């Protein structure tokens, strides 16, 4: 069938205009369907906004279920310069008297035996330790170890029992240095033994290591467990194939050991030449690199790790450096409230004192390492105060509670081996002599803070724990305000004026209106879509009933079983939909006289609605309304098949699609008819012209 359209050439009529006007009439039912769809979408959005309001109020109800909303405690101290306290909601209303604070809790601290610097010198904590050897009092002749430090962290998958570090094939784990290595799983240290990792460790707290860097546990490590492995390599190997002619090569390490350094040059023909150090450093700190025949290829600065070639190495050449660095270790052990904690720290000669302090301070050993640049002293202070002895108050343990061992601790940091221990706070509370490891301690829901010592029998600090009426009042007032805000918005939405004559604008109508006029029209078109909606009016009525119905619970005083009895009543203006107002004096008096009844009036529990407190009733009512709203309008995660309005929208969409297909057919029919008419007129005109020509002959 031909789709050719003839637009009035023969008839002289404006066929486009005629068909367009005809189609306007045909499209009127489609416009109504689209308006119907728009109204459904507006209703859906309005329902969801109401559901969001209820969700926010339900969160407030959840908070009002907590005892902390009704059991706020205040503390007064007769001498806040000596003792202060705070009370949780679990604290009972009581009083305490504290006196004879003979000692405050202090942290164990170990201080260096004098400055760690050479007399007349200063130690720069931001520079590498090896560069500071001349300034460190114990630096000369310090027994550094040869080797390269490495660390690797694995996250277990719950299946593997074997883990491998990534390294150069020529690098080997130095099994003679096992005592310097550590393996921890979620902070727990494992015993390391050298061996064949195809075998199984002898015990569950043991791990086998081989020279290739393989770790073998006794079984699969728990899923998501963190495995931390600190190890020592016999050497470090760096290898690079040059992509362009190169005169300089920067190694990835500094302060390289001047023994066992070698450089291999492999040319494109596959020949390899080995170069080693020769002679002493020049004025710039560089040492010559020569082959076995003493032919020099370049020089290297061991302190900076820079290699300079006398003649640029060409593209395609492979350079490989093998070297060692210097390292040392330090062991720290502390006695804490949770038992003994021990940690080994591996320290490279290229590390700074600041980096060492950061390693210690960020570890789990529980101490703080501090360096005073003015005096040159260092100190180790345990994070916790107190003396964690196994004895009683009269026989405290005086054993060393911070141990620092290893040459780094004893020679460089000069940390004393003398016993160091903290002290407990010693005091009398309500006639009892007692002790605490901290100056801030909790007792029966009250957290006390001792601020200074005082032993004069005539001096004491009395603390009184009472109900914080103002805080409880503020909590209830805030809740009532949230309720009033909720019903105000629901009331306005369910009582909006509905304008029948204002329907959603069609596309043609929009073209005739300004943006401001469109906004004003749509404002009226959207108004009243939920007027007298049964879900909204129902939840308002149910919430009012929840508030007004007496709470018949044994825990509630019969004289205080309604809101009105504690000073909360409905406003006189019935148009406000049941808003509440508070008689502040009456509510505060009820909280002071019988706080338990006030609490149970709101959050009391029971098997029936009559026994339940107001908050629990409201919670159930709001939940029920939210479920109805979700069934009606869904939420942002719902599909259209899961809620009523969504199914209605799908139905309207189907009608729109069918009607649009029908309109296409109607328009095609109109054009076929007008095209046929045009063709007929054209044929008639042709015949007329022919006859006129015949008669004129």
C-alpha positions as CSV (number, residue, x, y, z in Angstrom):
1,X,0.0,0.0,0.0
2,X,1.3,3.4,-0.9
3,X,2.0,5.8,1.9
4,X,2.1,8.8,-0.5
5,X,0.2,11.8,0.8
6,X,-1.2,14.5,-1.5
7,X,-1.8,17.8,0.4
8,X,-4.4,19.7,-1.6
9,X,-2.6,20.3,-4.8
10,X,-5.7,19.5,-6.9
11,X,-8.5,20.7,-4.5
12,X,-6.7,23.8,-3.2
13,X,-7.7,22.8,0.3
14,X,-5.2,22.9,3.3
15,X,-5.3,19.1,3.9
16,X,-2.6,19.3,6.6
17,X,-4.7,21.8,8.6
18,X,-7.9,19.8,8.1
19,X,-6.3,16.5,9.2
20,X,-4.6,18.2,12.1
21,X,-8.0,19.7,13.3
22,X,-9.7,16.3,12.9
23,X,-6.9,14.6,14.9
24,X,-7.3,17.2,17.7
25,X,-10.8,15.9,18.3
26,X,-9.5,12.3,18.1
27,X,-6.8,13.0,20.6
28,X,-9.1,14.3,23.3
29,X,-9.5,10.9,25.0
30,X,-5.7,10.5,24.9
31,X,-5.2,13.8,26.7
32,X,-7.6,12.6,29.4
33,X,-5.7,9.4,29.8
34,X,-2.4,11.4,30.2
35,X,-4.1,13.7,32.7
36,X,-5.3,10.6,34.6
37,X,-1.7,9.3,34.6
38,X,-0.4,12.6,35.9
39,X,-2.9,12.6,38.7
40,X,-1.9,9.1,39.7
41,X,1.8,10.1,39.8
42,X,1.0,13.1,41.9
43,X,-1.0,11.0,44.3
44,X,1.8,8.5,44.5
45,X,4.3,11.2,45.3
46,X,2.0,12.7,48.0
47,X,1.5,9.3,49.6
48,X,5.2,8.7,49.7
49,X,5.9,12.2,51.2
50,X,3.4,11.3,54.0
51,X,5.1,7.9,54.5
52,X,8.4,9.8,54.9
53,X,6.9,12.0,57.6
54,X,5.7,8.9,59.4
55,X,9.1,7.2,59.0
56,X,10.8,10.2,60.7
57,X,8.2,10.2,63.5
58,X,8.8,6.4,63.9
59,X,12.5,7.2,64.5
60,X,11.5,9.6,67.2
61,X,9.3,6.9,68.7
62,X,12.2,4.5,68.7
63,X,14.2,7.0,70.7
64,X,11.3,7.5,73.1
65,X,11.4,3.8,73.9
66,X,14.8,4.2,75.5
67,X,15.2,4.6,79.2
68,X,17.7,7.5,78.6
69,X,14.8,9.7,77.6
70,X,13.2,9.4,81.1
71,X,16.1,8.7,83.4
72,X,18.4,11.6,82.8
73,X,20.6,12.1,85.9
74,X,22.3,15.2,87.2
75,X,25.2,15.3,89.6
76,X,26.1,18.0,92.1
77,X,29.5,18.1,93.9
78,X,30.3,20.1,97.0
79,X,33.8,20.6,95.7
80,X,34.2,20.3,91.9
81,X,37.9,21.2,92.2
82,X,38.5,17.9,94.0
83,X,36.0,15.5,92.5
84,X,33.5,15.7,89.6
85,X,31.1,13.1,88.3
86,X,28.7,12.3,85.5
87,X,25.8,9.8,85.8
88,X,24.2,7.6,83.2
89,X,20.6,6.7,83.0
90,X,21.4,3.5,84.9
91,X,22.6,5.4,88.0
92,X,20.3,5.3,90.9
93,X,19.4,8.4,92.9
94,X,22.0,8.3,95.6
95,X,24.8,10.2,97.3
96,X,28.6,9.5,97.7
97,X,31.3,11.0,99.9
98,X,34.9,10.8,98.8
99,X,37.8,11.7,101.1
100,X,41.4,10.9,101.8
101,X,42.6,10.8,98.2
102,X,46.1,9.9,99.2
103,X,47.4,9.3,95.6
104,X,46.3,9.8,92.0
105,X,46.7,7.2,89.3
106,X,49.8,7.7,87.2
107,X,51.2,6.0,84.1
108,X,54.4,4.0,84.2
109,X,57.2,6.0,82.5
110,X,60.7,4.9,81.5
111,X,63.2,7.8,80.8
112,X,66.5,7.6,79.1
113,X,69.6,7.8,81.3
114,X,70.6,11.3,80.0
115,X,70.7,12.8,76.6
116,X,71.0,10.4,73.6
117,X,73.2,12.9,71.8
118,X,76.9,13.4,72.1
119,X,77.8,16.3,74.4
120,X,77.6,19.5,72.5
121,X,75.7,17.9,69.6
122,X,72.0,17.8,68.6
123,X,70.1,14.8,67.2
124,X,67.8,15.7,64.2
125,X,64.8,13.3,64.5
126,X,63.8,14.0,60.9
127,X,67.1,12.6,59.4
128,X,68.1,8.9,58.9
129,X,69.6,7.3,61.9
130,X,72.8,6.3,60.0
131,X,73.3,9.9,59.1
132,X,73.1,10.8,62.8
133,X,75.6,8.2,64.0
134,X,78.2,10.9,64.8
135,X,75.6,12.8,66.9
136,X,74.3,9.8,68.8
137,X,76.1,9.0,72.0
138,X,75.8,5.3,71.3
139,X,76.2,5.6,67.5
140,X,79.9,4.9,67.2
141,X,80.5,1.2,66.9
142,X,76.8,0.4,67.1
143,X,76.2,-3.3,66.1
144,X,74.0,-2.9,63.1
145,X,72.9,-6.1,61.3
146,X,73.3,-6.6,57.5
147,X,70.2,-7.4,55.6
148,X,67.1,-5.8,54.0
149,X,63.7,-5.4,55.8
150,X,60.4,-6.3,54.2
151,X,56.8,-6.5,55.3
152,X,53.7,-7.9,53.8
153,X,50.0,-8.0,54.8
154,X,47.7,-10.7,53.6
155,X,43.9,-11.0,54.1
156,X,43.0,-14.6,54.4
157,X,40.2,-16.1,52.3
158,X,39.3,-18.9,54.8
159,X,40.7,-21.6,52.5
160,X,44.5,-21.1,52.1
161,X,47.0,-22.2,54.7
162,X,50.0,-21.1,52.7
163,X,51.0,-17.5,51.7
164,X,54.0,-16.2,49.6
165,X,55.6,-12.8,49.6
166,X,56.4,-11.2,46.2
167,X,60.2,-10.6,45.7
168,X,62.9,-10.8,43.1
169,X,64.0,-14.4,42.2
170,X,67.5,-13.7,43.4
171,X,66.4,-12.5,46.9
172,X,66.2,-15.1,49.7
173,X,64.7,-14.8,53.2
174,X,67.6,-14.9,55.6
175,X,66.7,-17.8,57.8
176,X,69.6,-17.1,60.2
177,X,67.6,-14.0,61.2
178,X,64.4,-15.7,62.2
179,X,64.6,-14.3,65.7
180,X,64.1,-10.8,64.1
181,X,61.0,-11.7,62.1
182,X,57.4,-11.6,63.2
183,X,54.2,-13.2,62.0
184,X,50.9,-12.0,63.5
185,X,47.3,-13.0,62.7
186,X,44.8,-10.4,63.9
187,X,47.4,-9.2,66.3
188,X,48.3,-12.6,67.8
189,X,52.0,-13.5,67.4
190,X,53.0,-16.9,66.0
191,X,56.2,-18.8,66.7
192,X,58.3,-19.0,63.5
193,X,60.5,-22.0,62.5
194,X,62.6,-22.6,59.4
195,X,61.6,-25.6,57.4
196,X,59.9,-27.2,54.5
197,X,56.6,-25.5,53.8
198,X,55.2,-28.6,52.2
199,X,55.0,-30.0,55.7
200,X,52.6,-29.0,58.5
201,X,53.7,-27.0,61.6
202,X,53.9,-28.9,64.9
203,X,51.3,-26.7,66.6
204,X,48.4,-24.4,65.8
205,X,50.4,-21.3,67.0
206,X,53.4,-22.1,64.9
207,X,54.2,-21.1,61.3
208,X,56.9,-22.5,59.0
209,X,58.9,-20.3,56.7
210,X,61.3,-21.1,53.9
211,X,64.0,-19.1,52.1
212,X,61.7,-18.4,49.2
213,X,59.3,-16.4,51.4
214,X,56.6,-19.0,51.8
215,X,54.6,-19.2,55.1
216,X,52.8,-22.3,56.1
217,X,50.2,-22.5,58.8
218,X,48.8,-25.6,60.5
219,X,45.5,-25.1,58.7
220,X,43.4,-22.6,56.7
221,X,43.5,-19.2,58.2
222,X,40.1,-17.8,59.2
223,X,38.3,-15.7,56.5
224,X,39.2,-12.0,56.5
225,X,41.9,-12.5,59.1
226,X,44.8,-10.0,58.8
227,X,48.2,-11.6,58.5
228,X,51.2,-9.3,59.1
229,X,54.6,-10.6,58.1
230,X,57.8,-8.7,58.9
231,X,60.9,-10.4,57.4
232,X,64.6,-10.0,56.6
233,X,66.1,-10.7,53.1
234,X,69.7,-11.6,52.6
235,X,69.9,-8.8,50.0
236,X,67.9,-6.5,47.9
237,X,67.9,-6.8,44.1
238,X,66.7,-4.1,41.6
239,X,66.6,-4.9,37.9
240,X,65.6,-2.7,35.0
241,X,65.8,-3.0,31.2
242,X,66.5,0.5,29.8
243,X,64.0,1.9,27.3
244,X,66.3,4.8,26.3
245,X,69.9,5.7,26.6
246,X,70.6,6.3,30.3
247,X,73.4,8.1,32.2
248,X,71.9,7.9,35.7
249,X,69.9,5.3,37.6
250,X,68.2,6.0,41.0
251,X,68.0,3.0,43.3
252,X,65.0,2.6,45.5
253,X,67.1,2.6,48.7
254,X,69.4,4.9,50.6
255,X,72.2,4.4,53.1
256,X,73.3,1.2,51.3
257,X,75.9,-1.0,53.0
258,X,79.4,-0.6,51.5
259,X,80.0,-4.4,51.5
260,X,78.5,-6.9,49.1
261,X,77.3,-4.2,46.6
262,X,77.4,-5.4,43.0
263,X,76.1,-4.2,39.6
264,X,75.5,-6.4,36.6
265,X,75.3,-5.0,33.1
266,X,73.7,-7.3,30.5
267,X,74.0,-6.1,26.9
268,X,71.6,-6.9,24.1
269,X,73.9,-9.7,22.8
270,X,73.4,-11.5,26.2
271,X,76.9,-10.9,27.7
272,X,76.9,-9.9,31.3
273,X,79.7,-8.0,33.2
274,X,79.8,-7.7,37.0
275,X,81.0,-4.5,38.7
276,X,81.9,-4.0,42.3
277,X,83.0,-1.1,44.5
278,X,86.6,0.1,44.4
279,X,88.5,2.5,46.6
280,X,87.0,5.1,48.9
281,X,84.3,7.8,48.4
282,X,85.2,11.0,46.6
283,X,84.4,14.5,47.9
284,X,80.8,14.1,46.6
285,X,80.3,10.7,48.4
286,X,80.6,8.6,45.2
287,X,82.6,5.3,45.0
288,X,83.9,3.9,41.7
289,X,82.3,0.8,40.1
290,X,84.9,-1.4,38.3
291,X,84.9,-4.9,36.7
292,X,87.3,-7.7,37.5
293,X,89.9,-6.1,35.3
294,X,89.6,-2.7,37.2
295,X,87.9,-1.1,34.2
296,X,85.6,1.6,35.6
297,X,82.0,1.9,34.3
298,X,80.7,4.6,36.6
299,X,80.2,5.4,40.3
300,X,77.6,5.1,43.0
301,X,76.6,7.2,46.1
302,X,75.7,4.7,48.8
303,X,74.0,7.3,50.9
304,X,71.6,8.6,48.2
305,X,71.4,5.4,46.1
306,X,72.3,7.3,42.9
307,X,74.3,5.5,40.1
308,X,76.1,7.6,37.5
309,X,77.5,5.9,34.4
310,X,80.7,7.3,32.8
311,X,79.2,6.5,29.4
312,X,75.4,6.4,28.8
313,X,74.1,2.9,28.7
314,X,72.1,2.2,25.5
315,X,68.5,1.3,25.2
316,X,67.9,-2.5,25.6
317,X,70.7,-2.9,28.2
318,X,69.6,-4.6,31.5
319,X,71.1,-3.3,34.7
320,X,70.8,-5.2,38.0
321,X,72.0,-4.0,41.4
322,X,72.4,-6.3,44.4
323,X,73.0,-4.8,47.9
324,X,72.4,-4.9,51.6
325,X,71.4,-2.3,54.1
326,X,71.7,-2.1,57.8
327,X,69.0,-2.7,60.3
328,X,68.5,-3.3,64.0
329,X,65.6,-4.3,66.3
330,X,64.0,-3.4,69.6
331,X,61.6,-5.3,71.9
332,X,59.0,-3.6,74.0
333,X,56.9,-5.3,76.6
334,X,54.2,-3.7,78.9
335,X,51.9,-4.9,81.6
336,X,48.4,-3.6,80.9
337,X,44.8,-4.0,82.3
338,X,44.3,-6.8,79.7
339,X,47.6,-8.6,80.4
340,X,51.1,-8.4,79.0
341,X,51.7,-7.0,75.5
342,X,54.9,-7.6,73.6
343,X,56.1,-6.2,70.3
344,X,59.2,-6.5,68.2
345,X,60.2,-3.5,66.1
346,X,62.5,-3.8,63.1
347,X,64.3,-0.6,62.3
348,X,66.2,0.3,59.2
349,X,69.3,2.5,59.2
350,X,67.5,4.7,56.7
351,X,64.6,5.2,59.2
352,X,64.4,8.5,61.1
353,X,63.8,8.8,64.8
354,X,60.4,10.2,64.0
355,X,59.6,7.1,62.0
356,X,60.7,4.9,64.8
357,X,58.5,6.8,67.3
358,X,55.5,6.6,64.9
359,X,56.0,2.8,64.7
360,X,55.9,2.5,68.4
361,X,53.1,4.9,69.0
362,X,50.8,3.3,66.4
363,X,51.5,-0.2,67.6
364,X,49.3,-2.3,70.0
365,X,52.0,-2.4,72.7
366,X,50.3,0.4,74.5
367,X,53.2,2.9,75.1
368,X,54.1,6.3,73.7
369,X,57.7,7.0,72.7
370,X,58.7,10.7,73.0
371,X,61.9,12.6,72.2
372,X,62.6,16.0,73.7
373,X,64.9,17.9,71.3
374,X,65.8,20.4,74.0
375,X,67.2,18.0,76.5
376,X,68.0,15.2,74.1
377,X,66.1,12.7,76.4
378,X,63.6,10.1,75.3
379,X,60.8,8.6,77.4
380,X,58.4,5.6,77.1
381,X,55.0,6.2,78.8
382,X,52.4,3.6,79.1
383,X,49.0,4.7,77.7
384,X,47.1,3.4,80.7
385,X,47.5,4.7,84.2
386,X,47.7,2.4,87.2
387,X,49.7,-0.4,88.7
388,X,48.5,-3.7,87.2
389,X,49.9,-5.9,89.9
390,X,48.5,-9.2,91.2
391,X,48.8,-8.2,94.8
392,X,46.4,-6.3,97.0
393,X,46.3,-2.6,97.9
394,X,49.0,-3.0,100.6
395,X,51.3,-5.1,98.5
396,X,51.5,-3.7,95.0
397,X,53.9,-5.3,92.5
398,X,57.0,-3.2,92.0
399,X,58.3,-5.3,89.1
400,X,59.2,-3.5,85.8
401,X,56.0,-2.9,83.9
402,X,57.7,-1.4,80.8
403,X,60.6,-3.4,79.4
404,X,62.7,-2.2,76.6
405,X,65.4,-4.6,75.3
406,X,67.9,-4.7,72.5
407,X,70.9,-2.6,71.7
408,X,68.8,0.1,70.0
409,X,66.8,0.6,73.3
410,X,69.8,0.3,75.7
411,X,72.6,1.8,73.6
412,X,71.0,4.4,71.3
413,X,68.0,5.4,73.3
414,X,69.7,4.8,76.6
415,X,66.4,3.5,78.1
416,X,67.0,2.4,81.7
417,X,66.6,-1.2,82.8
418,X,65.4,0.0,86.3
419,X,61.9,-1.1,87.3
420,X,59.2,1.3,86.2
421,X,55.6,1.0,87.3
422,X,52.5,3.3,87.6
423,X,50.5,4.0,90.6
424,X,46.8,3.5,91.5
425,X,44.4,6.2,92.8
426,X,44.0,5.6,96.5
427,X,40.9,7.0,98.2
428,X,38.0,6.5,100.6
429,X,34.4,6.4,99.3
430,X,31.4,6.2,101.6
431,X,33.7,4.9,104.4
432,X,35.5,2.3,102.3
433,X,39.2,2.4,101.4
434,X,39.6,1.4,97.8
435,X,41.8,1.8,94.7
436,X,41.4,2.3,91.0
437,X,43.9,2.2,88.1
438,X,42.5,5.3,86.6
439,X,41.5,8.7,88.0
440,X,38.3,8.4,86.1
441,X,36.3,5.3,87.0
442,X,32.7,4.1,86.9
443,X,30.7,2.8,89.8
444,X,27.0,2.0,89.8
445,X,26.4,4.0,86.6
446,X,28.3,7.0,87.9
447,X,31.7,8.0,86.4
448,X,33.9,9.8,89.0
449,X,36.9,11.9,88.2
450,X,39.5,12.5,90.9
451,X,41.3,15.8,90.2
452,X,43.8,16.2,93.0
453,X,44.9,14.6,96.2
454,X,43.6,15.7,99.6
455,X,44.2,13.9,103.0
456,X,42.9,16.4,105.5
457,X,40.2,14.6,107.6
458,X,38.1,17.7,107.5
459,X,38.1,17.9,103.7
460,X,35.7,15.8,101.6
461,X,33.7,16.0,98.4
462,X,30.0,15.0,98.5
463,X,28.2,14.1,95.3
464,X,24.5,13.8,94.9
465,X,22.8,11.9,92.1
466,X,19.3,13.1,91.3
467,X,16.8,13.0,88.4
468,X,17.4,15.7,85.9
469,X,13.8,17.0,85.7
470,X,14.7,19.6,83.1
471,X,16.3,17.2,80.8
472,X,13.4,14.7,80.9
473,X,11.0,17.6,80.5
474,X,12.9,18.8,77.4
475,X,12.8,15.2,75.9
476,X,9.1,14.9,76.3
477,X,8.5,18.5,75.1
478,X,10.6,17.8,71.9
479,X,8.5,14.6,71.4
480,X,5.2,16.5,71.7
481,X,6.5,19.1,69.3
482,X,7.4,16.5,66.7
483,X,4.0,14.9,67.1
484,X,2.3,18.3,66.6
485,X,4.4,19.0,63.5
486,X,3.4,15.6,62.1
487,X,-0.3,15.9,62.6
488,X,-0.2,19.5,61.3
489,X,1.2,18.3,58.0
490,X,-1.1,15.3,57.7
491,X,-4.1,17.4,58.6
492,X,-3.3,20.0,56.0
493,X,-2.7,17.4,53.3
494,X,-5.9,15.5,54.1
495,X,-8.0,18.7,54.2
496,X,-6.6,20.6,51.2
497,X,-9.2,22.2,48.9
498,X,-9.9,20.2,45.8
499,X,-10.4,22.2,42.5
500,X,-12.4,20.0,40.1
501,X,-12.0,22.4,37.2
502,X,-8.2,22.3,37.4
503,X,-6.9,19.3,35.6
504,X,-3.2,18.6,34.6
505,X,-2.2,20.8,31.7
506,X,-2.0,19.2,28.2
507,X,1.0,20.0,25.9
508,X,-1.2,22.4,23.9
509,X,-2.4,24.2,27.0
510,X,1.1,24.7,28.2
511,X,2.1,26.4,25.0
512,X,-0.5,29.1,25.7
513,X,0.6,29.9,29.3
514,X,3.6,31.5,30.8
515,X,5.8,29.6,33.3
516,X,4.3,31.5,36.2
517,X,0.8,30.7,35.0
518,X,1.7,27.1,34.6
519,X,3.0,27.0,38.2
520,X,-0.2,28.6,39.5
521,X,-2.4,26.2,37.6
522,X,-0.4,23.1,38.7
523,X,-0.5,24.2,42.3
524,X,-4.3,24.1,42.2
525,X,-4.3,20.9,40.1
526,X,-2.2,19.1,42.7
527,X,-4.3,20.4,45.6
528,X,-6.7,18.1,47.4
529,X,-5.6,14.8,45.8
530,X,-5.6,13.2,49.2
531,X,-8.5,15.1,50.7
532,X,-10.3,13.0,53.3
533,X,-8.0,10.0,52.4
534,X,-9.1,7.1,54.7
535,X,-5.5,6.1,55.4
536,X,-4.4,9.6,56.6
537,X,-7.6,10.3,58.5
538,X,-7.4,6.9,60.0
539,X,-3.9,7.3,61.3
540,X,-4.8,10.7,62.8
541,X,-7.8,9.3,64.6
542,X,-5.8,6.2,65.8
543,X,-3.0,8.4,67.1
544,X,-5.4,10.6,69.0
545,X,-6.9,7.5,70.6
546,X,-3.4,6.2,71.5
547,X,-2.8,9.4,73.4
548,X,-6.1,9.8,75.1
549,X,-6.8,6.1,76.2
550,X,-5.7,5.4,79.8
551,X,-2.6,3.2,80.3
552,X,-3.8,0.4,82.6
553,X,-0.5,-0.9,83.7
554,X,0.5,-1.9,87.3
555,X,3.7,0.2,87.0
556,X,1.7,3.4,86.3
557,X,0.1,5.3,89.2
558,X,-3.7,5.2,88.6
559,X,-3.7,9.0,89.2
560,X,-1.2,9.4,86.4
561,X,-2.4,7.0,83.7
562,X,-3.4,9.7,81.1
563,X,-1.5,12.5,79.5
564,X,-4.0,15.0,81.0
565,X,-2.9,13.9,84.5
566,X,0.7,15.0,83.8
567,X,-0.2,18.3,82.2
568,X,-0.5,17.4,78.5
569,X,-3.8,18.2,76.9
570,X,-5.4,18.8,73.5
571,X,-5.6,22.4,72.3
572,X,-9.0,24.1,72.5
573,X,-8.9,24.8,68.7
574,X,-10.5,21.7,67.1
575,X,-9.4,22.9,63.7
576,X,-5.8,22.0,64.6
577,X,-6.7,18.3,64.5
578,X,-5.8,17.3,68.0
579,X,-2.5,19.1,68.6
580,X,-1.2,18.8,72.1
581,X,-0.2,21.6,74.5
582,X,1.9,21.3,77.7
583,X,1.4,22.7,81.1
584,X,5.0,23.0,82.0
585,X,4.6,23.3,85.7
586,X,2.3,20.3,85.9
587,X,4.6,18.1,83.8
588,X,7.7,19.1,85.7
589,X,5.9,18.3,89.0
590,X,4.9,14.9,87.7
591,X,8.5,14.1,86.7
592,X,9.8,15.2,90.1
593,X,7.1,13.4,92.1
594,X,6.8,10.1,90.3
595,X,9.4,9.8,87.4
596,X,8.8,6.0,87.2
597,X,5.0,6.5,86.5
598,X,5.8,9.1,83.9
599,X,8.3,6.8,82.2
600,X,5.8,3.9,82.2
601,X,3.0,6.1,80.9
602,X,5.1,6.6,77.7
603,X,7.2,3.4,77.4
604,X,5.4,0.8,79.6
605,X,5.0,-2.7,78.0
606,X,2.1,-5.1,78.1
607,X,0.3,-7.9,76.2
608,X,-2.6,-5.7,75.3
609,X,-3.0,-2.2,73.9
610,X,-4.5,-1.0,77.2
611,X,-1.4,-2.1,79.1
612,X,1.1,-0.7,76.6
613,X,2.5,2.8,77.1
614,X,1.7,5.6,74.6
615,X,4.9,5.3,72.7
616,X,4.4,1.5,71.9
617,X,0.8,2.2,70.9
618,X,1.9,5.0,68.6
619,X,4.7,2.8,67.1
620,X,2.2,0.1,66.2
621,X,-0.3,2.6,64.7
622,X,2.4,4.3,62.6
623,X,3.8,1.0,61.4
624,X,0.3,-0.1,60.3
625,X,-0.3,3.2,58.5
626,X,3.1,3.0,56.8
627,X,2.4,-0.5,55.6
628,X,-1.0,0.7,54.1
629,X,0.8,3.6,52.4
630,X,3.4,1.3,51.0
631,X,0.8,-1.0,49.6
632,X,-1.0,2.0,48.1
633,X,2.0,3.9,46.7
634,X,5.1,1.8,47.2
635,X,8.5,3.5,47.8
636,X,11.6,4.3,45.7
637,X,12.6,0.6,45.7
638,X,9.2,-0.8,44.7
639,X,8.3,-2.0,41.2
640,X,5.0,-0.9,39.8
641,X,3.6,-4.4,40.3
642,X,4.0,-4.2,44.0
643,X,1.6,-1.4,44.9
644,X,-1.9,-0.4,43.9
645,X,-1.1,3.0,42.2
646,X,1.7,1.3,40.3
647,X,-0.6,-1.3,38.8
648,X,-3.1,1.5,37.9
649,X,-0.3,3.4,36.2
650,X,0.7,0.3,34.2
651,X,-3.0,0.0,33.1
652,X,-3.2,3.6,32.0
653,X,0.2,3.3,30.2
654,X,-1.2,0.3,28.3
655,X,-4.3,2.2,27.4
656,X,-2.2,5.2,26.2
657,X,0.0,2.9,24.0
658,X,-3.1,1.2,22.5
659,X,-4.8,4.6,21.9
660,X,-1.6,6.1,20.3
661,X,-1.5,3.1,17.9
662,X,-5.2,3.6,17.1
663,X,-4.6,7.4,16.4
664,X,-1.8,6.5,14.0
665,X,-4.3,4.2,12.1
666,X,-7.0,6.9,12.1
667,X,-4.6,9.6,10.8
668,X,-3.4,7.2,8.1
669,X,-7.1,6.6,7.2
670,X,-7.8,10.3,6.9
671,X,-4.8,10.8,4.7
672,X,-5.8,7.9,2.5
673,X,-9.3,9.4,2.1
674,X,-8.1,12.9,1.3
675,X,-5.4,11.5,-1.0
676,X,-8.0,9.5,-2.9
677,X,-10.2,12.7,-3.2
678,X,-7.2,14.7,-4.5
679,X,-6.5,12.0,-7.1
680,X,-10.2,11.9,-8.2
681,X,-10.2,15.7,-8.5
682,X,-7.0,15.6,-10.5
683,X,-8.5,13.0,-12.9
684,X,-11.6,15.1,-13.3
685,X,-9.6,18.1,-14.1
686,X,-7.6,16.2,-16.6
687,X,-10.8,14.9,-18.3
688,X,-12.3,18.4,-18.3
689,X,-9.2,19.8,-20.0
690,X,-9.3,17.1,-22.6
691,X,-12.9,17.7,-23.5
692,X,-12.3,21.5,-23.7
693,X,-9.5,20.8,-26.2
694,X,-11.7,18.5,-28.3
695,X,-14.6,21.0,-28.5
696,X,-12.3,23.9,-29.4
697,X,-11.0,22.1,-32.5
